């Protein structure tokens, strides 16, 4: 046994952990795995300056280290699971989730899921809060819980707490009765109004999806039974198998309307679903969110196929849900005898105002053990204080969908093996199939924005390739006495891309010349799950046709995205994504 002569790339690994503040890990970090195909760069680039005195020997003298640029970049396959969490960092935003819980056990006799994680989803300051500082921890008092909810002070104005964020959601044995959060590092005058992620919000006919449970029959799509959820119990219509000590999850993914409750109305400016009993405002939807209409059974979807499919929410009233973008041109239909299903997911978009949330990370690349007699003494290099910089989707014909990610930050460090890896949990990767560009793209549509037309004619029929990218325009902040950067400044949230399409008509070329308002949406569906991407407003560039002998005529276009508020004040974002835990087979076309 001896020191190795080389270390192969296949024994390296990559993980990341979210920091509590830039350059500082939380007390118990979670190192989540990534699956890189390749690296564009990773580490610290050192700058040195040599001494160049005027001397007869005309020789340079050894200089000194003057700067360090710590950055990382990688390419990865796109799957349903692998990028949802870290994409929040690139969007400077948080996922807008519906109700999600950890399954603690399954009661096969009562046909119920027993869940944990019933805790605080968010909180706002109601009263007081003097004597606190940013990053102070405030602990919840009152209520019945096994793990108390904790909140981190995120802003103080004039000596008084302004905002807080959820540090630990808490684990309750029963739905809490809105206990106030007091105590902490201040004068105990702080009271918070807490919004709870409680199971009682799940009502009869909600659709829930469970995964990761030991018994295969306990995984899948279920309908919440009559009476809805209570405390930590979610009763469902199905045949569950009793199982204890589970670690899977269950999430709210849709709703099944009562027979005949939903119709399609196209008489207004925008096509809409209308209801008599169920309020659409109870579904937790957002303006601009992509949903899917229709289930797999004949009575779960509209008779006219034009009324099923992906749709973008335009407005939400109690008994009217309007759409500004639909998969087909909807037609009037009465849903007599139909129990229409509607599916939704986690929404991620660039936010405005107080919802803008910067996250920083540390990246850990393990490099194997240098001594084969000491396999546990693993070396690693770390990128610290890293801010997500650029993210690019790559869609090429007859290929897999991939993404490129880059980070810019403060510093990089190493551990040598005898020095252990940084502390924290290191969960296993969640296995998930990659999306391919041949059979997993359910719809891709580039079209001109037309007022009142939810399904305008496509400008390009088929695409050869497409790239879409986020650029946060980061600048590392340098200072005297600091090797590396002490902070990172973010510039404009810039979304751009390019495509090559098969030319059919001059309408797309004319759209470039006319600086027309254009929109793009992409929907990926695989194994009853999916990802939707929507850009409500684009400007096109280039547009010079490529004409070559013995080949098809192609149209290259550049895409520059802007806030959708120009075309509609409700669409106050540039890019929006939805991650669907479950989609029916109907979505895979």
Beta strands, then each sheet from edge to edge (+ up, - down):
strand 1: 13-21
strand 2: 24-25
strand 3: 32-34
strand 4: 36-51
strand 5: 61-77
strand 6: 100-107
strand 7: 112-116
strand 8: 119-127
strand 9: 137-140
strand 10: 145-147
strand 11: 150-157
strand 12: 160-168
strand 13: 171-172
strand 14: 181-182
strand 15: 191-197
strand 16: 206-211
strand 17: 220-224
strand 18: 233-237
strand 19: 249-256
strand 20: 262-265
strand 21: 272-275
strand 22: 290-293
strand 23: 309-317
strand 24: 320-326
strand 25: 341-343
strand 26: 346-349
strand 27: 360-369
strand 28: 378-396
strand 29: 402-409
strand 30: 411-416
strand 31: 441-448
strand 32: 463-471
strand 33: 474-477
strand 34: 487-490
strand 35: 494-502
strand 36: 518-526
strand 37: 529-546
strand 38: 554-561
strand 39: 576-580
sheet 1: 2+ 1- 3+
sheet 2: 2+ 1- 27+ 28- 29+ 5- 4+
sheet 3: 2+ 1- 27+ 28- 30+
sheet 4: 2+ 1- 27+ 28- 32+ 35- 38+ 37- 36+ 31-
sheet 5: 2+ 1- 27+ 28- 32+ 35- 38+ 37- 39+ 26-
sheet 6: 20+ 21- 24+ 23- 22+ 25- 19+ 6- 7+ 18- 17+ 16-
sheet 7: 8+ 15-
sheet 8: 12+ 11- 9+ 14-
sheet 9: 10+ 13-
sheet 10: 33+ 34-
end
